[in-house]
C-alpha cells in the first residue's frame, strides 16, 4: 500500500508540473499572438504576418503576398491597407508597412541560443482559424546537408505541423522570442 501511495503522490506532482507548464505555454502564446496579424492578398487568400516594429513594419513570407491589394487584420479587429516594402523570393520573405503606431511588436531571439531538442511553437491562421498554435521541437540549427548552403545562412529545422495559413507567422521559443518565419 505504501508503494501505491507514493506513485499516486508522484502522479499528482507530475500533473501539477504539467498544469504549470501548460499555463506557461498558454501565457507565452497569448503574448506572441498579440503581434501576429492576418495578411490578406485578395488574389490568393490569407496568411499570417508578424509585427516586427511598433510603427507598422510587418514581416511575412513572400509567397503570402503575391499580388495586391493587401490588407492586414490585427488581433483586436482593426484592419489596415498594407504596402509591400520589400520582397525576397529566394528567401521567401517580405516586408509590409501599415499606417499604425504603438503596435505590439514581437521580441527577436538569437539563433546562438538555440539547440536541438528545444521546445518551439508557431502561430498563424490555418484555414482562417485565428491564432492557431502548434508546437514541436528543434531538430537542428546551422548548416544542413540536404538544404541549400549559402554563406552566412543557417537553418532552423523544427518538427511541428504547419498548415496553409501558418505561412508568415512566427516560430518562437518558450520565452516568446521569434526565431523564424
C-alpha positions as CSV (number, residue, x, y, z in Angstrom):
1,X,0.0,0.0,0.0
2,X,2.9,2.4,0.7
3,X,4.2,2.0,-2.9
4,X,0.8,2.8,-4.3
5,X,0.5,5.9,-2.2
6,X,4.0,7.1,-3.4
7,X,3.0,6.5,-7.0
8,X,-0.2,8.4,-6.6
9,X,1.6,11.2,-4.9
10,X,4.2,11.4,-7.7
11,X,1.4,11.5,-10.3
12,X,-0.1,14.4,-8.5
13,X,3.2,16.2,-8.5
14,X,3.7,15.5,-12.2
15,X,0.2,16.6,-13.0
16,X,0.8,19.8,-11.1
17,X,4.0,20.5,-13.0
18,X,2.3,19.8,-16.3
19,X,-0.5,22.1,-15.4
20,X,2.0,24.9,-14.6
21,X,3.8,24.2,-17.9
22,X,0.6,24.2,-19.8
23,X,-0.4,27.6,-18.2
24,X,3.1,29.0,-19.0
25,X,2.8,27.9,-22.7
26,X,-0.7,29.5,-22.9
27,X,0.7,32.7,-21.5
28,X,3.6,32.9,-23.9
29,X,1.2,32.1,-26.8
30,X,-1.2,34.9,-25.7
31,X,1.7,37.4,-25.6
32,X,3.0,36.4,-29.0
33,X,-0.4,36.2,-30.6
34,X,-0.8,40.0,-30.0
35,X,1.9,40.5,-32.6
36,X,0.5,38.1,-35.2
37,X,-1.6,39.5,-38.0
38,X,-3.6,38.1,-40.8
39,X,-2.3,39.1,-44.2
40,X,-4.9,39.1,-46.9
41,X,-3.9,39.1,-50.5
42,X,-7.1,39.5,-52.4
43,X,-5.8,37.4,-55.3
44,X,-4.8,34.4,-53.2
45,X,-6.4,34.4,-49.8
46,X,-4.8,34.8,-46.4
47,X,-1.7,34.0,-44.4
48,X,0.0,35.3,-41.3
49,X,2.5,38.0,-40.6
50,X,4.4,39.2,-37.6
51,X,4.6,42.8,-36.3
52,X,8.4,43.5,-36.3
53,X,8.3,47.1,-35.3
54,X,5.6,49.0,-33.3
55,X,5.3,51.7,-36.1
56,X,3.7,49.3,-38.6
57,X,6.5,47.1,-40.0
58,X,5.3,43.6,-40.6
59,X,7.3,40.6,-41.8
60,X,5.7,37.7,-43.7
61,X,6.6,35.1,-46.3
62,X,6.9,36.4,-49.9
63,X,4.5,33.7,-51.2
64,X,1.8,35.1,-48.9
65,X,1.8,38.4,-50.8
66,X,1.9,37.5,-54.5
67,X,-0.2,40.5,-55.7
68,X,-2.4,43.2,-54.2
69,X,-4.2,44.8,-52.9
70,X,-3.0,43.8,-49.4
71,X,-4.7,44.2,-46.1
72,X,-3.6,43.4,-42.6
73,X,-6.0,42.4,-39.7
74,X,-4.8,42.8,-36.1
75,X,-6.0,40.6,-33.3
76,X,-8.0,43.5,-31.9
77,X,-10.1,43.5,-35.1
78,X,-8.6,46.6,-36.8
79,X,-7.9,46.2,-40.5
80,X,-5.3,48.3,-42.4
81,X,-4.3,48.6,-46.0
82,X,-0.7,47.4,-46.4
83,X,2.1,48.5,-48.6
84,X,4.7,46.0,-49.9
85,X,8.1,47.5,-48.9
86,X,10.4,44.7,-50.0
87,X,10.2,41.2,-51.3
88,X,12.8,38.4,-51.5
89,X,11.5,35.4,-53.3
90,X,14.8,33.5,-52.9
91,X,14.5,33.6,-49.1
92,X,10.7,33.7,-49.2
93,X,10.5,36.9,-47.1
94,X,8.5,40.1,-47.5
95,X,8.2,43.3,-45.5
96,X,4.9,45.2,-45.3
97,X,4.0,48.6,-43.8
98,X,0.7,49.7,-42.3
99,X,-0.1,53.2,-41.1
100,X,-0.3,52.5,-37.4
101,X,1.7,53.2,-34.3
102,X,2.1,51.6,-30.9
103,X,1.6,48.1,-32.3
104,X,2.6,45.1,-30.1
105,X,5.9,44.1,-31.8
106,X,7.4,40.6,-31.2
107,X,10.7,40.2,-29.4
108,X,13.6,38.9,-31.5
109,X,15.5,35.9,-30.4
110,X,19.0,34.7,-31.2
111,X,20.0,31.7,-33.2
112,X,23.0,31.3,-30.9
113,X,20.7,30.4,-28.1
114,X,19.0,27.5,-30.0
115,X,19.8,23.8,-29.6
116,X,18.3,20.5,-30.8
117,X,15.5,19.3,-28.5
118,X,14.3,22.7,-27.5
119,X,10.6,23.2,-27.5
120,X,9.2,25.7,-30.0
121,X,5.8,26.9,-31.1
122,X,4.3,28.5,-34.2
123,X,1.2,30.5,-34.6
124,X,-0.8,31.5,-37.7
125,X,-4.2,31.4,-39.2
126,X,-4.6,28.0,-40.9
127,X,-7.8,27.7,-42.8
128,X,-9.0,31.0,-41.3
129,X,-8.7,29.8,-37.7
130,X,-7.3,32.9,-35.9
131,X,-4.1,32.4,-33.8
132,X,-4.0,28.7,-34.1
133,X,-0.9,27.2,-32.4
134,X,1.2,24.2,-33.0
135,X,4.3,23.1,-31.1
136,X,7.3,20.7,-31.5
137,X,11.0,20.5,-31.0
138,X,14.0,21.8,-32.8
139,X,15.7,19.1,-34.8
140,X,18.8,21.1,-35.7
141,X,20.3,24.5,-36.1
142,X,23.0,25.6,-38.6
143,X,24.1,24.1,-41.8
144,X,22.2,21.1,-43.2
145,X,23.4,18.6,-45.8
146,X,20.1,18.4,-47.6
147,X,19.3,22.1,-47.7
148,X,20.9,24.8,-49.9
149,X,24.2,26.1,-48.4
150,X,24.7,29.8,-48.6
151,X,27.4,31.8,-47.0
152,X,26.1,33.4,-43.8
153,X,22.8,31.5,-43.9
154,X,22.0,28.9,-41.2
155,X,18.8,26.8,-40.9
156,X,16.4,26.4,-38.0
157,X,14.9,23.0,-38.5
158,X,11.8,22.1,-36.4
159,X,9.5,19.2,-36.1
160,X,6.0,20.7,-36.0
161,X,3.0,20.6,-38.2
162,X,2.2,23.7,-40.3
163,X,-0.9,24.1,-42.4
164,X,-1.9,26.5,-45.1
165,X,-2.4,29.9,-43.4
166,X,0.5,29.4,-41.0
167,X,2.8,30.9,-43.6
168,X,4.3,34.2,-42.5
169,X,3.6,33.6,-38.8
170,X,6.3,33.4,-36.2
171,X,8.3,30.4,-35.0
172,X,9.2,31.2,-31.4
173,X,10.9,29.8,-28.4
174,X,9.3,29.4,-24.9
175,X,10.3,32.9,-24.0
176,X,8.2,34.2,-26.8
177,X,11.2,35.3,-28.9
178,X,10.8,34.9,-32.7
179,X,13.4,32.6,-34.1
180,X,11.9,32.1,-37.6
181,X,9.1,32.9,-40.0
